[in-house]
Amino acid sequence: MAVESRFVVIRHGLEAKTFMDKKSADEYDKMLDMADNLAEVFANSPVELSDAANEELSIYLAQHRDDVLVALLAKKPASKAVKETVKKPAAKTTEKSVRKTSAAPKLSEAS
């Protein structure tokens, strides 16, 4: 007889998902905790969201937490993405584009 270990994530008394390893179950549980926290933030915000939209949005943001942290400037983008942008060659500037750029006011002058 074979013995299998399974890790079950239970939320609000219901079985949410079953995993074969503890690490995956812990990561999923942590994501659900983040989603619960985000749902509470949305519920307390002045923006009206339906319950379904609140749940979907909070789960989506929790699943994509790294992208959210980068967007909030709380985390630097992955070094792979930075290297790809550095490898792109600079666009050639023509005389016309240089004149247009130099004629535009600087941000400090526009204020």
Backbone as ProteinMPNN parsed JSONL, in Angstrom:
{"seq_chain_A": "MAVESRFVVIRHGLEAKTFMDKKSADEYDKMLDMADNLAEVFANSPVELSDAANEELSIYLAQHRDDVLVALLAKKPASKAVKETVKKPAAKTTEKSVRKTSAAPKLSEAS", "coords_chain_A": {"N_chain_A": [[0.841, -1.171, 0.0], [0.569, 2.191, -0.886], [1.635, 5.308, 0.467], [0.547, 8.584, 0.599], [1.306, 11.958, 1.025], [-0.584, 14.81, 1.466], [-1.258, 18.258, 1.173], [-3.571, 20.417, 2.345], [-5.22, 23.397, 1.72], [-7.252, 25.263, 3.699], [-9.863, 27.491, 3.765], [-11.94, 29.648, 5.511], [-13.391, 27.512, 6.527], [-13.771, 25.885, 4.332], [-12.466, 23.619, 1.889], [-9.931, 24.812, -0.011], [-7.822, 24.272, -1.867], [-5.722, 21.536, -2.894], [-2.448, 20.344, -2.376], [0.655, 18.758, -3.295], [3.021, 19.293, -2.066], [4.405, 20.988, 0.769], [5.508, 23.576, 0.544], [4.31, 24.755, -1.761], [1.653, 24.79, -0.904], [1.837, 26.529, 1.285], [2.641, 28.891, -0.033], [0.367, 29.389, -1.606], [-1.544, 29.754, 0.392], [-0.523, 32.046, 1.602], [-0.839, 33.852, -0.519], [-3.627, 33.944, -0.619], [-4.11, 35.109, 1.876], [-3.024, 37.664, 1.421], [-4.803, 38.498, -0.567], [-7.176, 38.61, 0.918], [-6.516, 40.724, 2.65], [-6.231, 42.809, 0.79], [-8.844, 42.902, -0.214], [-10.175, 43.88, 1.999], [-9.067, 46.441, 2.142], [-10.082, 47.513, -0.254], [-12.816, 47.408, 0.347], [-12.999, 49.364, 2.271], [-12.494, 51.625, 0.845], [-13.416, 54.62, -1.03], [-14.304, 53.926, -3.518], [-16.75, 52.275, -5.333], [-17.236, 48.894, -5.514], [-18.439, 45.828, -6.778], [-19.118, 42.804, -4.939], [-18.105, 40.575, -6.287], [-16.311, 41.754, -8.125], [-14.556, 42.957, -6.337], [-13.449, 40.701, -5.085], [-12.273, 39.342, -7.306], [-10.431, 41.281, -8.22], [-8.788, 41.65, -5.954], [-7.664, 39.084, -5.668], [-6.347, 38.849, -8.134], [-4.424, 40.931, -7.938], [-2.98, 40.021, -5.727], [-1.932, 37.646, -6.76], [-0.214, 38.672, -8.66], [1.749, 40.05, -7.277], [4.465, 40.844, -7.397], [4.626, 42.4, -9.737], [2.896, 44.429, -8.972], [4.267, 45.558, -6.814], [6.503, 46.569, -8.161], [5.229, 48.456, -9.776], [4.339, 50.207, -7.805], [6.678, 51.264, -7.048], [8.019, 50.056, -4.989], [9.666, 48.021, -5.274], [12.423, 47.037, -7.241], [12.501, 46.572, -10.808], [12.908, 43.332, -12.344], [16.221, 42.238, -13.052], [16.624, 41.131, -15.547], [14.74, 42.304, -17.274], [15.677, 44.905, -17.266], [18.162, 44.632, -18.528], [17.362, 43.947, -21.124], [16.226, 46.324, -22.051], [18.422, 47.963, -22.066], [20.0, 46.897, -24.078], [18.81, 47.69, -26.45], [19.383, 49.591, -29.358], [20.17, 53.068, -29.496], [17.936, 55.463, -30.846], [18.402, 57.014, -33.988], [19.118, 60.414, -34.229], [17.73, 62.984, -36.043], [18.34, 66.034, -37.807], [16.006, 67.558, -37.815], [14.518, 66.461, -35.675], [16.151, 67.168, -33.57], [15.98, 69.962, -33.605], [13.241, 70.272, -32.988], [13.165, 69.218, -30.42], [14.896, 70.915, -29.021], [13.475, 73.266, -29.132], [11.335, 72.905, -27.498], [9.967, 73.77, -24.32], [11.672, 73.482, -21.188], [10.84, 71.505, -18.301], [11.127, 72.983, -15.945], [11.018, 75.565, -16.91], [8.47, 75.71, -17.956], [6.777, 75.779, -15.805]], "CA_chain_A": [[0.0, 0.0, 0.0], [1.337, 3.429, -0.991], [1.219, 6.391, 1.351], [0.729, 9.898, -0.004], [1.074, 13.131, 1.871], [-1.221, 15.912, 0.744], [-1.405, 19.455, 1.971], [-4.837, 21.023, 1.971], [-5.429, 24.766, 2.183], [-8.645, 25.429, 4.094], [-10.204, 28.897, 4.009], [-13.311, 29.873, 5.979], [-14.028, 26.22, 6.73], [-13.908, 25.149, 3.074], [-11.23, 23.186, 1.255], [-9.649, 25.693, -1.142], [-6.99, 23.603, -2.859], [-4.858, 20.488, -2.364], [-1.1, 20.353, -2.957], [1.484, 17.605, -2.976], [4.165, 19.707, -1.245], [4.089, 22.009, 1.762], [5.922, 24.897, 0.07], [3.26, 25.262, -2.651], [0.47, 25.055, -0.089], [2.117, 27.744, 2.057], [2.626, 30.03, -0.96], [-1.021, 29.632, -1.979], [-2.199, 30.293, 1.583], [-0.038, 33.42, 1.753], [-1.489, 34.642, -1.559], [-5.013, 34.148, -0.184], [-4.059, 36.096, 2.964], [-2.847, 38.974, 0.791], [-6.057, 38.827, -1.241], [-8.113, 39.019, 1.967], [-6.117, 42.066, 3.095], [-6.567, 43.756, -0.28], [-10.306, 43.019, -0.265], [-10.545, 44.771, 3.106], [-8.684, 47.799, 1.722], [-11.056, 47.948, -1.26], [-14.107, 47.592, 1.009], [-12.937, 50.613, 3.022], [-12.203, 52.731, -0.066], [-14.613, 55.299, -1.529], [-14.656, 53.366, -4.82], [-17.774, 51.231, -5.231], [-16.96, 47.654, -6.248], [-19.305, 44.71, -6.411], [-18.383, 41.775, -4.19], [-17.368, 39.742, -7.242], [-15.188, 42.538, -8.643], [-13.625, 43.11, -5.22], [-12.746, 39.423, -4.917], [-11.427, 39.089, -8.477], [-9.326, 42.24, -8.241], [-7.854, 41.384, -4.856], [-6.927, 37.854, -5.981], [-5.438, 39.144, -9.244], [-3.295, 41.721, -7.435], [-2.169, 39.16, -4.86], [-1.2, 36.708, -7.617], [0.784, 39.439, -9.409], [2.291, 40.981, -6.283], [5.749, 41.401, -7.817], [4.331, 43.475, -10.683], [2.283, 45.522, -8.206], [5.335, 46.212, -6.055], [7.295, 47.34, -9.124], [4.399, 49.601, -10.173], [4.299, 51.121, -6.665], [8.077, 51.642, -6.819], [8.477, 49.448, -3.746], [10.606, 46.978, -5.67], [13.033, 47.298, -8.543], [12.177, 45.544, -11.808], [13.87, 42.237, -12.473], [17.408, 42.664, -13.803], [16.49, 40.649, -16.925], [14.002, 43.327, -18.028], [16.55, 46.069, -17.389], [19.178, 44.316, -19.53], [16.754, 43.984, -22.45], [16.036, 47.71, -22.478], [19.744, 48.544, -22.287], [20.548, 46.372, -25.324], [18.209, 48.327, -27.612], [20.214, 50.694, -29.817], [19.554, 54.384, -29.423], [17.376, 55.912, -32.122], [19.197, 58.056, -34.62], [18.457, 61.712, -34.192], [17.915, 63.77, -37.255], [18.449, 67.468, -37.543], [14.662, 68.047, -37.521], [14.105, 66.083, -34.33], [16.958, 67.936, -32.623], [15.393, 71.3, -33.552], [11.974, 70.19, -32.277], [13.456, 68.973, -29.016], [15.505, 72.082, -28.408], [12.491, 74.333, -29.091], [10.367, 72.618, -26.444], [10.388, 74.314, -23.04], [12.023, 72.535, -20.151], [9.811, 71.424, -17.276], [11.297, 74.072, -14.993], [10.626, 76.809, -17.573], [7.042, 75.668, -18.228], [6.028, 75.993, -14.561]], "C_chain_A": [[0.893, 1.244, 0.0], [0.756, 4.485, -0.057], [1.535, 7.714, 0.653], [0.463, 10.967, 1.032], [0.483, 14.219, 0.996], [-1.403, 17.065, 1.709], [-2.624, 20.215, 1.456], [-4.919, 22.422, 2.569], [-6.92, 24.911, 2.451], [-8.874, 26.895, 4.442], [-11.664, 28.991, 4.393], [-14.079, 28.553, 6.082], [-14.212, 25.375, 5.483], [-12.539, 24.777, 2.522], [-11.003, 24.021, -0.004], [-8.889, 24.957, -2.239], [-6.098, 22.583, -2.16], [-3.54, 20.484, -3.118], [-0.344, 19.109, -2.511], [2.698, 17.984, -2.125], [3.78, 20.905, -0.378], [4.416, 23.41, 1.263], [4.845, 25.519, -0.827], [2.002, 25.615, -1.877], [0.655, 26.332, 0.724], [2.081, 28.99, 1.173], [1.196, 30.395, -1.348], [-1.79, 30.26, -0.807], [-1.792, 31.747, 1.813], [-0.692, 34.335, 0.722], [-2.939, 34.929, -1.173], [-5.095, 35.14, 0.974], [-3.913, 37.507, 2.406], [-4.129, 39.426, 0.1], [-7.11, 39.275, -0.228], [-7.804, 40.431, 2.454], [-6.465, 43.123, 2.055], [-8.08, 43.96, -0.381], [-10.807, 43.946, 0.836], [-10.215, 46.222, 2.771], [-9.701, 48.335, 0.722], [-12.422, 48.214, -0.632], [-14.15, 48.918, 1.768], [-12.664, 51.826, 2.135], [-13.5, 53.386, -0.531], [-15.084, 54.774, -2.891], [-15.649, 52.226, -4.61], [-17.406, 50.051, -6.122], [-17.979, 46.607, -5.823], [-18.462, 43.685, -5.652], [-17.54, 40.913, -5.115], [-16.146, 40.479, -7.777], [-14.125, 42.72, -7.572], [-12.796, 41.847, -5.052], [-11.794, 39.15, -6.076], [-10.205, 39.994, -8.496], [-8.311, 41.949, -7.148], [-7.047, 40.116, -5.106], [-5.926, 38.105, -7.106], [-4.208, 39.907, -8.746], [-2.392, 40.892, -6.528], [-1.348, 38.173, -5.68], [-0.07, 37.406, -8.369], [1.472, 40.463, -8.505], [3.616, 41.596, -6.702], [5.543, 42.56, -8.795], [3.737, 44.683, -9.973], [3.353, 46.277, -7.432], [6.233, 47.049, -6.959], [6.525, 48.593, -9.526], [4.324, 50.645, -9.06], [5.687, 51.639, -6.286], [8.597, 51.142, -5.471], [9.52, 48.372, -4.015], [11.167, 47.338, -7.036], [12.631, 46.208, -9.527], [13.27, 44.488, -11.865], [15.022, 42.675, -13.361], [17.337, 42.218, -15.259], [15.793, 41.7, -17.787], [14.867, 44.562, -18.243], [17.592, 45.83, -18.468], [18.606, 44.393, -20.936], [16.577, 45.416, -22.937], [17.375, 48.378, -22.755], [20.303, 48.112, -23.638], [19.978, 47.053, -26.559], [19.082, 49.497, -28.048], [19.443, 52.012, -29.736], [19.071, 54.793, -30.806], [18.253, 57.033, -32.682], [18.423, 59.363, -34.569], [18.756, 62.443, -35.488], [17.965, 65.232, -36.873], [17.082, 68.039, -37.167], [14.252, 67.698, -36.093], [14.899, 66.833, -33.279], [16.38, 69.334, -32.492], [14.09, 71.281, -32.766], [12.209, 70.026, -30.779], [14.006, 70.222, -28.356], [14.515, 73.233, -28.301], [11.481, 74.114, -27.975], [10.862, 73.164, -25.116], [10.738, 73.207, -22.043], [10.941, 72.566, -19.086], [9.922, 72.582, -16.284], [10.883, 75.402, -15.6], [9.111, 76.864, -17.779], [6.22, 76.002, -16.983], [5.839, 77.427, -14.253]], "O_chain_A": [[1.843, 1.342, 0.777], [-0.452, 4.541, 0.174], [2.65, 7.929, 0.179], [-0.486, 10.884, 1.811], [0.996, 14.511, -0.085], [-1.667, 16.876, 2.896], [-2.693, 20.6, 0.289], [-4.714, 22.611, 3.768], [-7.747, 24.712, 1.561], [-8.186, 27.467, 5.288], [-12.532, 28.476, 3.689], [-15.266, 28.488, 5.764], [-14.749, 24.27, 5.557], [-11.574, 25.528, 2.668], [-11.786, 23.949, -0.951], [-9.271, 25.014, -3.408], [-5.758, 22.741, -0.987], [-3.511, 20.606, -4.343], [-0.66, 18.496, -1.491], [3.335, 17.115, -1.53], [2.939, 21.721, -0.754], [3.665, 24.346, 1.538], [4.508, 26.691, -0.662], [1.356, 26.624, -2.161], [-0.274, 27.132, 0.837], [1.554, 30.025, 1.579], [0.851, 31.575, -1.413], [-2.585, 31.181, -0.997], [-2.623, 32.579, 2.176], [-1.061, 35.466, 1.041], [-3.424, 36.041, -1.38], [-6.039, 35.926, 1.05], [-4.588, 38.433, 2.854], [-4.499, 40.598, 0.173], [-7.856, 40.219, -0.489], [-8.711, 41.24, 2.648], [-6.939, 44.206, 2.399], [-8.539, 45.079, -0.61], [-11.752, 44.707, 0.631], [-10.991, 47.126, 3.08], [-10.135, 49.482, 0.833], [-13.115, 49.147, -1.036], [-15.213, 49.527, 1.896], [-12.609, 52.949, 2.637], [-14.567, 52.78, -0.44], [-16.16, 55.15, -3.357], [-15.411, 51.323, -3.807], [-17.28, 50.195, -7.338], [-18.336, 46.514, -4.648], [-17.233, 43.708, -5.723], [-16.409, 40.558, -4.787], [-15.065, 39.899, -7.873], [-12.93, 42.647, -7.86], [-11.577, 41.916, -4.895], [-10.642, 38.772, -5.86], [-9.088, 39.544, -8.753], [-7.105, 41.996, -7.391], [-5.859, 40.075, -4.788], [-4.791, 37.633, -7.046], [-3.08, 39.563, -9.097], [-1.171, 41.047, -6.559], [-0.199, 37.889, -5.342], [0.938, 36.773, -8.682], [1.74, 41.592, -8.916], [3.874, 42.759, -6.393], [6.214, 43.587, -8.69], [4.034, 45.825, -10.324], [3.343, 47.508, -7.4], [6.677, 48.126, -6.562], [7.105, 49.675, -9.609], [4.252, 51.841, -9.341], [5.836, 52.371, -5.307], [9.505, 51.735, -4.888], [10.172, 47.878, -3.095], [10.459, 47.881, -7.884], [12.442, 45.056, -9.139], [14.412, 44.733, -11.479], [14.814, 43.411, -14.326], [17.931, 42.861, -16.124], [16.219, 41.956, -18.913], [14.792, 45.195, -19.296], [17.883, 46.735, -19.249], [19.286, 44.854, -21.853], [16.761, 45.689, -24.123], [17.454, 49.273, -23.597], [21.012, 48.885, -24.282], [20.598, 47.004, -27.622], [19.486, 50.31, -27.216], [18.222, 52.047, -29.889], [19.718, 54.503, -31.812], [18.767, 57.875, -31.947], [17.222, 59.402, -34.835], [19.896, 62.499, -35.949], [17.663, 65.605, -35.74], [16.995, 68.909, -36.3], [13.702, 68.538, -35.38], [14.378, 67.11, -32.199], [16.291, 69.855, -31.38], [13.849, 72.177, -31.957], [11.515, 70.638, -29.967], [13.615, 70.551, -27.236], [14.694, 74.105, -27.451], [10.829, 75.067, -27.548], [12.047, 73.043, -24.804], [10.151, 72.125, -22.073], [10.202, 73.545, -18.979], [8.903, 73.104, -15.832], [10.435, 76.29, -14.874], [8.529, 77.949, -17.778], [5.084, 76.461, -17.1], [5.229, 77.766, -13.24]]}, "name": "protein", "num_of_chains": 1, "seq": "MAVESRFVVIRHGLEAKTFMDKKSADEYDKMLDMADNLAEVFANSPVELSDAANEELSIYLAQHRDDVLVALLAKKPASKAVKETVKKPAAKTTEKSVRKTSAAPKLSEAS"}
